[in-house]
Amino acid sequence: MIKSIFSEVAQSLLWIGRKTGLTYNEVNILVYYLLIPLSWTIMLDCWLGIPVATGALLCVWAGIFIATRHTFRMWCDWAFKDSVDFLNWFNRWGSNYVLSSVIICVVIPIIIYALLIMLLL
């Protein structure tokens, strides 16, 4: 089940990359470090009634895009490698890359979405 979830997510990111002309690493970083957090900040800001978190996140990403305008692909490769290293860090407690990826990149985001949706309702 875990390998199946991991494979489906990876295949989806590869498909997005093929459709957009971006690399797997670029899509991964944009999805997990921009789009998902952006959706969370939008939901949080709706609950708060002011766009503070969304504005802050967009400012950070504007800075990243400006600072890496000629090296964005390399920056994404670096960020992806650090993400892999982080996920492999959990191996010391009996996890592995695939399991850690599914927990941190699928299960935890679903829990956060559930909590934010409950806040909004």
C-alpha positions in Angstrom: 0.0 0.0 0.0 2.8 2.5 0.9 4.8 1.7 -2.2 1.6 2.1 -4.3 0.9 5.5 -2.8 4.5 6.6 -3.3 4.4 5.4 -6.9 1.2 7.2 -7.7 2.4 10.5 -6.3 5.8 10.1 -8.1 4.0 9.2 -11.4 1.7 12.3 -11.0 4.7 14.6 -10.5 6.5 13.1 -13.5 3.3 13.6 -15.6 3.1 17.2 -14.5 6.7 17.7 -15.4 6.2 16.2 -18.9 3.2 18.5 -19.5 4.9 21.6 -18.2 8.5 21.1 -19.4 9.7 21.1 -15.8 12.0 18.5 -14.2 10.7 16.1 -11.6 12.7 18.0 -8.9 11.2 21.4 -10.0 7.7 20.0 -9.9 8.3 18.4 -6.5 9.6 21.6 -5.0 6.9 23.7 -6.5 4.2 21.4 -5.3 5.4 20.7 -1.8 7.1 24.0 -1.0 4.8 26.5 -2.8 1.4 25.1 -4.0 0.5 23.0 -1.0 1.7 25.6 1.6 0.0 28.3 -0.5 -3.3 26.5 -0.3 -2.8 26.2 3.5 -2.0 29.9 3.9 -5.1 30.8 1.9 -7.3 28.7 4.1 -5.6 30.0 7.2 -6.0 33.6 6.0 -9.7 33.0 5.2 -10.1 31.8 8.8 -8.2 34.8 10.2 -9.9 37.2 7.8 -6.6 38.8 6.7 -4.1 37.7 4.0 -1.0 37.8 6.3 0.3 34.3 5.9 -0.4 34.1 2.1 1.3 37.5 1.6 4.4 36.4 3.6 4.7 33.1 1.7 4.3 34.9 -1.7 7.0 37.4 -0.7 9.4 34.6 0.2 8.7 32.8 -3.1 9.1 36.1 -5.1 12.5 36.5 -3.5 13.4 32.9 -4.4 12.3 33.4 -8.0 14.2 36.7 -8.3 17.3 35.3 -6.6 17.4 32.1 -8.7 16.0 33.5 -12.0 18.9 32.0 -14.0 19.6 29.0 -11.7 16.1 27.9 -10.6 16.5 24.4 -11.8 19.8 24.0 -9.9 18.2 25.5 -6.8 15.4 23.0 -7.1 17.9 20.2 -7.5 19.7 21.4 -4.3 16.4 21.8 -2.4 15.2 18.3 -3.6 18.5 16.7 -2.5 18.1 18.3 1.0 14.5 17.0 1.1 15.7 13.5 0.3 18.4 13.8 3.0 15.7 14.9 5.5 13.4 12.0 4.6 16.3 9.6 4.9 17.2 11.0 8.3 14.2 9.0 9.7 15.9 5.8 8.6 17.7 5.7 12.0 14.4 4.9 13.6 13.5 2.0 11.2 11.8 4.0 8.5 12.9 4.2 4.9 12.7 6.8 2.1 9.4 5.6 0.7 7.6 5.3 4.1 8.9 8.7 5.3 7.8 10.3 2.0 4.3 8.9 2.3 4.0 10.0 5.9 5.4 13.5 5.5 4.3 14.3 2.0 0.9 12.6 1.9 -0.5 11.7 5.4 0.6 14.9 7.2 -0.7 17.2 4.5 -4.0 15.4 4.5 -4.2 15.9 8.3 -3.4 19.6 7.9 -6.1 20.0 5.2 -8.6 18.2 7.5 -7.7 20.6 10.4 -7.9 23.7 8.2 -11.2 22.6 6.7 -12.6 22.0 10.3 -11.5 25.5 11.2 -13.2 27.0 8.2 -16.5 25.1 8.9 
